[in-house]
Amino acid sequence: MRIAVVAPSCTLKLDAAAAVKGIVAARGDADLLIHPQCFLSDGHFAGADAARLAAFREVAADPAIDAVWFARGGYGSNRIAAAAAADLPPAALTKRYVGYSDGGFLLAALHRAGAPVAHGPMVQDVARSGGEKAVGRTLDWLAGGSPEALEPGLGGPAFAFNLTVLSSLLGTALEPEWNGAELLIEDLAEHHYRIDRMMFHLTGQAGVRRLRGIRMGRLSDIPDNEPRWSGDAEAIVRDWCGRSGIPYLGHADIGHDAANRIVPFPLRDG
Amino acid sequence: MRIAVVAPSCTLKLDAAAAVKGIVAARGDADLLIHPQCFLSDGHFAGADAARLAAFREVAADPAIDAVWFARGGYGSNRIAAAAAADLPPAALTKRYVGYSDGGFLLAALHRAGAPVAHGPMVQDVARSGGEKAVGRTLDWLAGGSPEALEPGLGGPAFAFNLTVLSSLLGTALEPEWNGAELLIEDLAEHHYRIDRMMFHLTGQAGVRRLRGIRMGRLSDIPDNEPRWSGDAEAIVRDWCGRSGIPYLGHADIGHDAANRIVPFPLRDG
């Protein structure tokens, strides 16, 4: 299996790349091709939009590549997502794409184009405490579809998104059709009032109200609110699910951490 | 003229209330009725949702009140906006409503219900440097429709919103119909990458692409980006206007500051 790594958002760290190369070599079940674009830097991004787009389009179109693994998140995949997923050749629609966080913009675009995509740990996650397990989970799943790598207990078609990223793609051409699916959300370092505002936004969408339900992954590293917020993040999610009539389905094992599980999106005709 | 003050978001400070009472008394052209709800505190908010909603409904329905002035922003008017604007009595649809920032959620709901609303300085703005001028602008406009209080140079129907608030109401029942209008945006203390992400979100909406154009108010107190962001906020607004085919119409004199001008929304049948 040949896995290509590109960075549609921010620059991959050299030590993370080296660590994951070592893990893949020790496993012996895959070839890892880290595209040089991953190490470009242009202000906030892993190279200019054109460079990030070109690298993605190159590996997506390559019939010798079985999977495209996003190097890391940060911010910026929305700037190239529509162009990245436009007019994909057949070779791009049969390989798998894995990432999360800011990569959710690109996953959404590829999903709409008919490609098989999954929320899951990225290369840079190796730098987390326990990060070898995170990247191993993605490699296990790409190698053999390992069921232990997957979010357990899903009741049917499911999507997983960073809440901030999802909130920012609602109403755009990237938004999935939600009918009957479960939606798993996670986020990092957003204040309670921002989570509340995003849940208002999310659950106020007519299309989102056609979900089968919402599951809450980890909403971690929430900064202190001034004044103190009454209640916790789960109370916020429950409140807006209740107000909007969307069933709250409980917890999900996803988040910005080493335990983050894989959630394949449902396949869709492009 | 009788002006009622309520706080649909966060608690009004006592000293700001006293200062504005003094200004109104010295002018002698209005009675200011500061609703006691303005000083309630319930976690983040100026009282629980029910208390904020009840105070708003009370003054909106009162035929003896000519205008409702929002005390301040912060966060929370979205939590009561739909209920606040539902089934309004005739007396609520002939008075004017003024506020901005988080108050934009409530302005949007009242606009959709057919009430005359305007973006403009709030009571708490008196605490800013030069804040007497800001509150004086709203009082001038309420008293006599003073044209100097208004954003100059508008070419027709116009809306003004805090970019973060607007981004959070897109696709909900609060979103205005944009056809042919100008949209003025402003924001406070959002990182460049967040401004970029919100402009992606805003300009990616099919309805928003029917605007006559976008004007940029002040996007102030932008925190440092790590790594440094290339370019300034205006370059971001121009970029997304260009990508989406929405004309960029230049600057607007609105923002979280004492110079903030008044922008009446177009009237709409409820």
Interface residues (C-beta under 8 A of the other chain):
Chain A: S41 D42 G43 H44 Y75 G76 N78 R79 S167 S168 L169 L170 G171 T172 A173 L174 H192 Y193 D196 R197 M198 F200 H201 G204 Q205 A206 N225 P227 R228 W229 S230 G231
Chain B: S41 D42 G43 H44 Y75 G76 N78 R79 S167 S168 L169 L170 G171 T172 A173 L174 H192 Y193 D196 R197 M198 F200 H201 G204 Q205 A206 N225 P227 R228 W229 S230 G231
